[in-house]
């Protein structure tokens, strides 16, 4: 029996497409994630010539990889986003590529809202060639605590689900292992962004394609609800009137198994450092 979709695929795609025109005004989180992924890729001692970018709201990831001499394909859950990057439209849990197609996958900023994350990771491993590398970044559990509290305060006894459930670092690492990746590594960082009011924060989220795309969407916020939420958000402000919001980012890396790789260590006998994992199996 197939589980129902948590996210409305059409609404998710529309949110991605609506952000395209002014994405550069709201791209700070995507930029931070992509820069970190590219820094980690720079430590990899492999050529990995054929690359796939998952999540292409602009051409920056493709351009950066092409500057490294790689041949790059793109896929995005938004039609216009994919079209703008010269890529294909598709969801991460239904990737339209054959097995063993790529040496490298860079997935930036979309895996937090895919319906079947375990299935997406399995597909990513399958379309990698043996000894290929997957690097991913997305927002995870612990993100937007101020906004969640403000909306809860604004709606009172009958809150709607305006922010979708998110996975944490530990669960992400377990999913990597279950998906069959070698040398799986999951780690994270928290970025603090300061806002003068809650409306600007919500505007930024819509501008980066992170609006509510849940199948059972929350009711529209009334003016009174928004005013109460704004007042609660402002109560947490620093003396300069700006409130610090948190964005928790999860980073994943894993290699597709290959017979040339060393066998895994006995469970619990050692830990894999990020530096070792990025260099790849010896």
C-alpha positions in Angstrom: 0.0 0.0 0.0 1.4 3.4 -1.0 1.5 6.0 1.7 -0.3 9.3 0.8 1.8 12.3 -0.2 2.6 14.7 2.7 3.5 17.4 0.2 1.2 18.5 -2.7 3.5 18.1 -5.7 1.7 20.7 -7.8 1.7 23.3 -5.0 5.4 22.6 -4.4 6.2 23.0 -8.1 4.2 26.3 -8.2 6.0 27.6 -5.2 9.3 26.8 -6.9 8.2 28.6 -10.0 6.9 31.7 -8.3 10.2 32.3 -6.6 12.2 32.4 -9.9 11.6 36.1 -10.9 13.0 37.5 -7.6 15.0 34.6 -6.2 18.2 36.7 -6.1 16.6 38.9 -3.4 16.0 35.9 -1.1 18.8 33.5 -2.0 21.0 33.9 1.1 20.2 30.4 2.5 20.6 28.6 -0.8 23.9 30.5 -1.3 25.2 29.4 2.1 24.3 25.8 1.4 25.7 25.7 -2.1 29.0 27.4 -1.0 29.5 24.8 1.7 28.8 22.0 -0.7 31.2 23.3 -3.2 33.9 23.8 -0.5 33.4 20.1 0.5 33.6 19.1 -3.2 36.9 20.9 -3.5 38.4 18.5 -0.9 37.4 15.5 -3.0 40.4 13.9 -4.8 38.5 12.5 -7.7 37.6 13.9 -11.2 33.8 12.9 -11.1 33.3 14.3 -14.6 29.5 13.7 -15.0 27.4 15.7 -12.5 23.7 16.1 -11.7 22.4 19.2 -9.8 19.1 18.6 -8.0 17.5 21.9 -7.2 18.4 24.7 -9.7 16.6 27.9 -8.8 19.4 29.8 -10.8 22.4 28.8 -12.9 25.0 29.2 -10.1 25.5 25.5 -9.2 25.7 24.5 -12.9 28.1 27.3 -13.7 30.4 26.4 -10.7 30.6 22.8 -11.6 31.2 23.5 -15.3 34.0 25.8 -14.3 35.6 22.7 -12.7 35.4 21.0 -16.1 32.3 18.8 -15.4 29.5 18.0 -17.7 26.3 19.0 -15.8 22.6 18.1 -16.0 20.0 19.7 -13.8 16.6 18.6 -12.4 14.2 20.7 -10.3 10.7 20.1 -8.9 9.6 23.4 -10.4 9.0 23.5 -14.2 10.3 27.1 -14.7 13.3 26.5 -12.5 14.3 23.4 -14.5 13.6 25.2 -17.8 15.7 28.2 -16.8 18.7 25.9 -16.0 18.3 24.0 -19.2 17.3 20.9 -17.2 14.4 18.6 -16.7 11.4 18.8 -14.4 11.1 16.1 -11.9 10.7 15.2 -8.2 13.6 13.7 -6.2 11.7 10.5 -5.4 11.0 10.0 -9.2 14.2 11.0 -10.8 14.0 10.5 -14.6 17.5 9.1 -15.1 18.9 5.6 -15.7 21.0 3.7 -13.2 24.8 4.5 -13.3 24.4 7.8 -15.1 26.4 10.2 -13.0 29.7 10.4 -11.0 28.5 13.2 -8.8 25.1 14.5 -7.4 24.8 17.9 -5.8 21.3 18.2 -4.1 20.9 21.7 -2.7 17.9 23.0 -0.8 15.0 20.7 -1.8 15.2 17.4 0.1 13.4 18.8 3.2 10.1 18.8 1.2 10.3 15.7 -0.8 7.5 13.2 -0.1 9.6 10.0 0.0 13.1 11.0 1.3 14.3 7.4 1.8 13.2 6.6 -1.7 14.9 9.7 -3.1 18.2 8.7 -1.5 17.9 5.2 -2.9 17.3 6.6 -6.4 20.2 9.0 -6.0 22.5 6.0 -5.1 21.1 4.0 -8.1 21.8 6.7 -10.7 25.3 7.2 -9.4 28.0 5.2 -11.0 30.0 2.9 -8.7 32.4 5.0 -6.5 30.3 8.1 -7.3 29.6 10.8 -4.7 26.4 12.4 -3.4 26.5 15.7 -1.5 23.3 17.3 -0.2 22.1 20.2 1.9 18.7 21.1 3.2 17.0 22.7 6.2 16.2 20.3 9.1 14.7 20.0 12.5 15.3 23.0 14.7 14.6 25.6 12.0 12.4 28.6 12.5 11.7 28.3 16.2 10.7 31.9 16.6 8.2 31.8 13.7 6.7 28.6 15.0 6.2 30.1 18.4 4.8 33.3 16.9 2.2 31.5 14.8 1.2 29.3 17.7 0.7 32.3 19.8 -1.2 34.0 17.1 -3.7 31.2 16.4 -4.3 30.2 20.0 -6.2 27.0 20.7 -6.7 26.0 17.1 -3.3 26.2 15.4 -2.8 25.2 11.8 0.3 23.4 10.5 2.1 26.2 8.6 5.6 24.6 8.8 6.1 21.1 7.6 7.8 18.3 9.7 11.6 18.2 9.4 14.2 15.5 9.9 17.2 15.8 12.2 20.9 15.0 11.6 20.7 11.6 13.4 17.7 10.5 11.3 19.3 11.7 8.1 22.5 9.7 8.8 20.4 6.6 9.4 18.5 7.2 6.1 21.8 7.4 4.3 22.9 4.1 5.7 19.6 2.4 4.9 19.8 3.8 1.3 23.0 1.8 0.8 25.6 4.6 0.7 29.2 3.8 1.7 30.9 6.1 4.2 27.8 8.0 5.0 28.2 11.3 6.9 25.5 13.6 8.2 26.4 16.8 10.0 24.9 20.3 10.4 25.2 23.9 11.3 22.8 26.6 12.4 22.6 30.0 10.7 21.1 33.0 12.6 19.2 35.6 10.6 17.8 38.8 12.2 14.5 40.3 11.2 12.7 43.5 12.1 9.3 41.9 11.8 7.7 38.5 11.2 6.2 39.5 7.8 9.7 40.1 6.3 10.7 36.6 7.5 7.6 35.0 5.9 8.3 37.0 2.7 11.8 35.7 2.6 10.6 32.1 3.0 8.1 32.5 0.1 10.9 34.2 -2.0 13.2 31.2 -1.6 10.4 28.7 -2.4 10.0 27.5 1.2 6.3 28.3 1.6 3.7 25.8 2.8 3.2 23.0 0.3 1.6 20.4 2.6 -1.2 18.4 1.1 -3.5 19.4 4.0 -2.5 23.1 3.9 -3.1 25.3 7.0 -5.9 27.9 6.8 -5.1 31.4 5.7 -3.8 33.7 8.4 -6.4 36.4 9.4 -5.3 40.0 10.0 -5.9 39.5 13.7 -3.9 36.3 13.8 -1.0 37.9 12.0 -1.0 40.9 14.3 -0.8 38.6 17.4 2.0 36.6 15.8 3.9 39.8 14.9 3.6 41.0 18.5 4.9 37.7 19.9 7.8 37.7 17.4 8.7 41.3 18.4 8.8 40.3 22.1 11.9 38.2 21.4 13.7 41.1 19.7 17.1 42.4 20.8 17.5 46.0 22.0 17.8 47.1 18.4 14.4 45.8 17.6 15.5 42.8 15.5 14.6 39.2 16.3 17.1 36.4 15.6 15.6 33.4 13.8 17.5 30.1 13.4 17.9 28.1 10.2 19.3 24.5 10.9 21.1 23.1 7.8 21.8 19.4 7.4 24.6 18.3 5.2 24.9 14.7 3.8 27.6 12.9 1.9 27.9 9.3 0.8 29.5 7.2 -1.9 28.0 4.5 -4.1 29.5 1.2 -3.1 32.2 -0.3 -5.4 34.2 -3.6 -5.1 37.4 -1.5 -5.0 36.3 0.1 -1.7 37.6 -1.1 1.6 35.0 -3.1 3.6 33.1 -1.2 6.3 34.5 -1.3 9.9 32.7 -3.4 12.5 29.6 -1.5 13.7 30.5 0.8 16.6 34.3 0.2 16.2 35.1 3.6 14.7 33.7 6.8 13.3 34.2 8.3 9.9 35.6 11.8 9.8 34.2 14.2 7.2 37.6 14.8 5.7 38.1 11.0 5.2 34.7 10.6 3.8 35.2 13.3 1.2 38.5 11.9 0.1 36.6 8.7 -0.7 37.2 5.0 0.0 40.8 3.9 -0.5 
